[in-house]
Amino acid sequence: MREIGIIGGGNMGEAILAAIRKSYCVSVCEASRKRQKYLQKTYRIKIQDLATLAKSCSVLILAVKPQSMSEVLNELKTLIKKNTLVISIAAGITTQYIEKKLTGKVRVVRTMPNLPAQIQMGMTALCKGKKAMSTDLKIAAGIFNKIGATLVVKEIQMDAVTAISGSGPGYVYFFMEQMIAAAMSLGLSKKVAKEFVIKTIGGSVCLALVKGEDAASLLEKVTSKGGTTQAALDVFKKKKFASIMREATKAAAQRAKKLSRS
């Protein structure tokens, strides 16, 4: 079994661990004692220091927060083996930045997973650095397919991916929150409103996945001329919802670019 080391045992690190531990030999490096105990008890895996992890693993997944990346890379550069594949999940950290920090020794694949990875329904974008090969992308895809679906993109597209896929679940939950509030304003209890909204959104998404139809086609099926759905859509159009969505995602992409380190 391929030996994989996960550096950082937070929410996303744990999601990856939970999904791949039966297919790979996995070890984790985690600074927090509390998280160490939790991960050991829950998954019965090895908690190792960075030096041991770097020595024993052919693949290292950098699952630390972007603000901690520089410190981790500075320590890792004297420990890492030349043939190690480094996979990063950190938002805004480019392959070039990681390559520079690790003195050009290693192959780097950058990824952008999203929150549904916690239930193996995530969407992960992949791109490779200068020294990484197509086989490295296949290895990374094999790992991240365990937490959902994967798609290879160009690194220049990563800010857009971050705005749509990385931040996307937040938009859905915000819309869900507002829909529940709207339902309550119509007289439904919070419990009933929550049930209807979550099941309606979940079912609608599943229908799109199963049928494979585009959104416009499904929208047409649920919208009758002069009907209730049309009345609501007319308000969305009048309030320029489409324009708001474009502006919101553009703002997210611009922030991703601003926070980027290369």
Backbone torsions as a table, in degrees:
resi	resn	phi	psi	omega
1	MET	NA	139.4	178.1
2	ARG	-65.0	134.3	-179.7
3	GLU	-90.9	121.1	-177.7
4	ILE	-119.1	132.5	176.3
5	GLY	-110.1	129.1	177.7
6	ILE	-106.4	118.4	179.4
7	ILE	-97.5	104.6	-175.8
8	GLY	111.3	114.2	-176.9
9	GLY	-109.8	37.2	177.5
10	GLY	-77.1	-158.0	-175.1
11	ASN	-58.7	-48.9	-177.9
12	MET	-75.0	-37.2	176.0
13	GLY	-59.9	-41.8	178.4
14	GLU	-66.2	-40.2	179.6
15	ALA	-60.2	-41.8	178.7
16	ILE	-66.9	-45.5	178.9
17	LEU	-56.5	-49.4	-177.3
18	ALA	-60.2	-35.0	-175.4
19	ALA	-82.2	-30.7	-171.5
20	ILE	-106.9	-8.1	-170.1
21	ARG	-63.7	-23.2	179.2
22	LYS	-86.5	-13.9	-178.4
23	SER	-104.8	-18.6	-178.5
24	TYR	-134.6	161.6	172.0
25	CYS	-86.9	109.7	-170.1
26	VAL	-115.3	133.9	171.8
27	SER	-124.9	156.6	-176.4
28	VAL	-129.9	140.1	170.8
29	CYS	-111.5	116.6	-176.8
30	GLU	-138.6	129.1	-175.0
31	ALA	-74.7	-35.8	-176.0
32	SER	-74.4	123.9	178.5
33	ARG	-61.6	-38.7	-179.2
34	LYS	-63.7	-44.5	178.6
35	ARG	-68.1	-36.2	177.0
36	GLN	-56.1	-50.3	-178.6
37	LYS	-62.8	-42.1	-179.4
38	TYR	-62.8	-47.1	-177.5
39	LEU	-66.2	-40.2	178.2
40	GLN	-63.7	-43.9	-178.7
41	LYS	-68.9	-40.3	-175.7
42	THR	-77.9	-40.4	-172.1
43	TYR	-116.1	-6.8	179.0
44	ARG	52.6	51.1	-179.9
45	ILE	-115.9	168.4	-179.8
46	LYS	-79.6	133.9	170.2
47	ILE	-104.6	118.6	-175.1
48	GLN	-125.0	159.5	175.4
49	ASP	-78.2	167.5	-173.6
50	LEU	-62.4	-39.1	-178.8
51	ALA	-63.5	-43.6	179.5
52	THR	-66.5	-41.7	179.8
53	LEU	-62.2	-46.2	-178.6
54	ALA	-63.4	-33.4	-178.2
55	LYS	-77.1	-36.8	-170.9
56	SER	-95.2	-18.1	-172.3
57	CYS	-107.0	137.4	177.6
58	SER	-85.5	-17.8	177.4
59	VAL	-129.7	128.7	176.5
60	LEU	-117.9	127.1	177.4
61	ILE	-104.1	117.0	179.7
62	LEU	-85.2	101.1	-177.1
63	ALA	-112.9	30.7	178.4
64	VAL	-91.8	164.3	178.6
65	LYS	-69.3	149.4	-178.1
66	PRO	-52.3	-37.5	-178.2
67	GLN	-70.5	-15.3	178.8
68	SER	-99.2	-5.2	-172.0
69	MET	-63.1	-44.3	-177.6
70	SER	-58.7	-45.3	-179.8
71	GLU	-62.4	-44.0	-179.3
72	VAL	-65.3	-44.0	-178.9
73	LEU	-66.5	-37.4	178.1
74	ASN	-61.5	-37.6	178.5
75	GLU	-76.3	-36.3	-174.5
76	LEU	-73.1	-28.1	-172.1
77	LYS	-63.2	-25.8	178.6
78	THR	-91.2	-5.5	-174.5
79	LEU	-110.5	-28.6	-168.2
80	ILE	-73.2	143.2	177.3
81	LYS	-80.3	153.4	-174.4
82	LYS	-63.8	-35.6	-175.3
83	ASN	-92.4	13.2	-179.1
84	THR	-74.8	139.4	172.8
85	LEU	-95.1	123.2	179.5
86	VAL	-105.6	125.3	179.2
87	ILE	-117.9	123.7	-179.2
88	SER	-108.3	140.7	174.1
89	ILE	-112.1	5.6	-174.2
90	ALA	-75.4	128.1	178.8
91	ALA	-65.6	133.6	173.7
92	GLY	82.4	-5.6	179.6
93	ILE	-95.2	113.0	-174.9
94	THR	-79.5	162.1	176.0
95	THR	-63.6	-36.1	179.8
96	GLN	-61.6	-41.3	179.4
97	TYR	-61.9	-45.7	-179.0
98	ILE	-66.4	-41.8	179.1
99	GLU	-60.8	-43.3	178.6
100	LYS	-62.6	-46.2	-177.9
101	LYS	-64.1	-32.5	-179.2
102	LEU	-97.7	20.8	174.7
103	THR	53.6	34.2	173.7
104	GLY	68.5	16.3	-175.3
105	LYS	-78.6	-26.7	-165.2
106	VAL	-123.2	165.5	173.5
107	ARG	-89.9	138.0	-174.9
108	VAL	-125.7	133.3	171.1
109	VAL	-121.3	128.1	178.4
110	ARG	-99.9	138.9	179.8
111	THR	-130.6	159.9	173.0
112	MET	-136.6	90.0	175.5
113	PRO	-83.4	172.2	175.4
114	ASN	-131.1	174.6	-169.5
115	LEU	-56.4	-38.6	179.5
116	PRO	-60.2	-5.6	172.8
117	ALA	-56.9	-25.4	-178.8
118	GLN	-63.8	-19.7	176.7
119	ILE	-122.0	26.7	179.3
120	GLN	57.7	33.3	175.5
121	MET	-127.4	30.0	-178.6
122	GLY	-79.1	170.4	173.1
123	MET	-126.6	123.5	-176.1
124	THR	-122.9	127.5	173.4
125	ALA	-91.2	143.5	179.6
126	LEU	-127.4	141.1	169.9
127	CYS	-147.2	154.0	-175.5
128	LYS	-110.6	152.6	175.9
129	GLY	-81.8	-174.5	-174.3
130	LYS	-62.7	-38.7	-175.0
131	LYS	-93.7	-11.2	179.9
132	ALA	-72.1	149.4	-178.7
133	MET	-111.6	172.2	179.0
134	SER	-61.6	-31.6	177.5
135	THR	-65.8	-31.8	177.8
136	ASP	-67.8	-38.5	175.4
137	LEU	-63.1	-37.6	178.9
138	LYS	-66.4	-39.6	177.6
139	ILE	-63.6	-46.4	179.5
140	ALA	-63.0	-42.1	178.9
141	ALA	-63.1	-39.3	178.4
142	GLY	-60.8	-36.8	178.4
143	ILE	-71.9	-49.8	-173.4
144	PHE	-79.4	-15.1	171.5
145	ASN	-66.7	-18.2	177.0
146	LYS	-71.4	-19.8	179.6
147	ILE	-110.9	15.0	179.0
148	GLY	143.0	-140.2	180.0
149	ALA	-106.6	158.8	178.9
150	THR	-131.0	156.0	177.9
151	LEU	-149.1	129.9	178.6
152	VAL	-84.2	130.8	178.5
153	VAL	-131.5	170.9	173.0
154	LYS	-81.0	148.5	-176.7
155	GLU	-61.9	-29.8	179.1
156	ILE	-63.8	-18.2	-179.8
157	GLN	-91.0	-3.7	-173.2
158	MET	-64.5	-33.3	177.8
159	ASP	-64.5	-39.7	177.8
160	ALA	-67.1	-41.5	177.6
161	VAL	-61.9	-41.2	178.0
162	THR	-60.2	-42.2	-178.5
163	ALA	-68.5	-34.2	-175.9
164	ILE	-93.5	-52.8	-174.3
165	SER	-91.4	-46.0	-179.6
166	GLY	-63.5	-48.3	-179.8
167	SER	-88.9	-14.7	-174.5
168	GLY	-51.0	-44.4	178.3
169	PRO	-56.3	-32.3	177.4
170	GLY	-63.2	-38.7	178.6
171	TYR	-65.6	-41.0	-179.6
172	VAL	-63.6	-43.4	-179.1
173	TYR	-69.0	-33.4	176.3
174	PHE	-65.5	-45.3	178.4
175	PHE	-62.0	-41.2	178.5
176	MET	-60.8	-44.7	179.6
177	GLU	-60.4	-43.9	-179.6
178	GLN	-69.7	-34.2	178.9
179	MET	-68.3	-37.7	176.4
180	ILE	-64.9	-43.9	178.6
181	ALA	-61.8	-39.9	179.0
182	ALA	-64.8	-40.2	179.0
183	ALA	-63.5	-39.6	178.6
184	MET	-66.4	-34.7	178.8
185	SER	-68.1	-18.7	177.5
186	LEU	-91.4	1.5	174.5
187	GLY	108.6	-1.6	177.7
188	LEU	-80.9	147.9	175.4
189	SER	-71.1	161.2	-179.2
190	LYS	-61.0	-40.6	-179.3
191	LYS	-62.3	-47.3	-179.2
192	VAL	-67.7	-42.7	179.5
193	ALA	-60.1	-44.9	-180.0
194	LYS	-61.3	-43.5	179.8
195	GLU	-60.6	-48.8	-179.1
196	PHE	-64.7	-43.4	-176.3
197	VAL	-67.2	-49.1	-177.8
198	ILE	-63.0	-45.3	-179.3
199	LYS	-68.3	-35.1	179.1
200	THR	-67.7	-46.7	178.9
201	ILE	-66.4	-46.0	179.7
202	GLY	-60.4	-45.2	179.7
203	GLY	-65.5	-37.9	179.5
204	SER	-65.0	-41.6	178.3
205	VAL	-66.2	-44.5	179.1
206	CYS	-61.3	-39.1	178.2
207	LEU	-60.7	-43.9	178.6
208	ALA	-62.7	-39.5	179.7
209	LEU	-67.8	-45.4	-176.1
210	VAL	-71.5	-44.8	-177.5
211	LYS	-75.9	-30.1	-179.2
212	GLY	72.9	14.4	179.0
213	GLU	-85.6	154.5	178.4
214	ASP	-77.5	164.4	-174.7
215	ALA	-61.0	-38.8	-178.2
216	ALA	-61.6	-40.0	179.6
217	SER	-66.5	-43.8	179.2
218	LEU	-68.0	-37.4	178.3
219	LEU	-61.9	-39.7	179.4
220	GLU	-63.6	-36.5	-178.7
221	LYS	-67.5	-31.1	-176.8
222	VAL	-93.8	-6.5	-175.6
223	THR	-109.2	115.4	175.6
224	SER	-101.0	139.0	-179.7
225	LYS	-59.8	125.1	-179.9
226	GLY	78.6	5.9	-177.7
227	GLY	-90.8	-171.5	-175.7
228	THR	-68.3	-41.9	179.7
229	THR	-64.3	-41.3	178.8
230	GLN	-61.4	-38.3	179.3
231	ALA	-62.0	-41.2	179.1
232	ALA	-69.9	-42.7	-179.7
233	LEU	-63.4	-33.4	177.7
234	ASP	-62.2	-36.3	177.3
235	VAL	-68.9	-43.7	177.6
236	PHE	-56.7	-44.0	-178.9
237	LYS	-67.9	-41.0	-180.0
238	LYS	-63.2	-37.6	-179.5
239	LYS	-85.3	2.7	176.1
240	LYS	60.1	51.2	-179.8
241	PHE	-60.9	-39.3	-179.9
242	ALA	-60.8	-40.5	179.0
243	SER	-66.7	-39.9	178.3
244	ILE	-61.6	-42.5	179.9
245	MET	-63.2	-44.1	178.8
246	ARG	-62.9	-42.3	179.7
247	GLU	-65.9	-39.6	-179.0
248	ALA	-65.4	-46.7	-178.8
249	THR	-69.7	-32.9	175.8
250	LYS	-63.9	-41.1	178.2
251	ALA	-63.0	-40.9	179.1
252	ALA	-65.0	-42.4	179.6
253	ALA	-65.4	-39.9	178.2
254	GLN	-65.3	-38.8	177.6
255	ARG	-67.0	-38.9	177.5
256	ALA	-60.9	-42.4	178.3
257	LYS	-65.3	-38.8	-179.3
258	LYS	-67.0	-36.1	-178.4
259	LEU	-83.0	-8.2	-175.3
260	SER	-65.0	141.9	176.6
261	ARG	-121.3	121.7	179.6
262	SER	-127.3	NA	NA
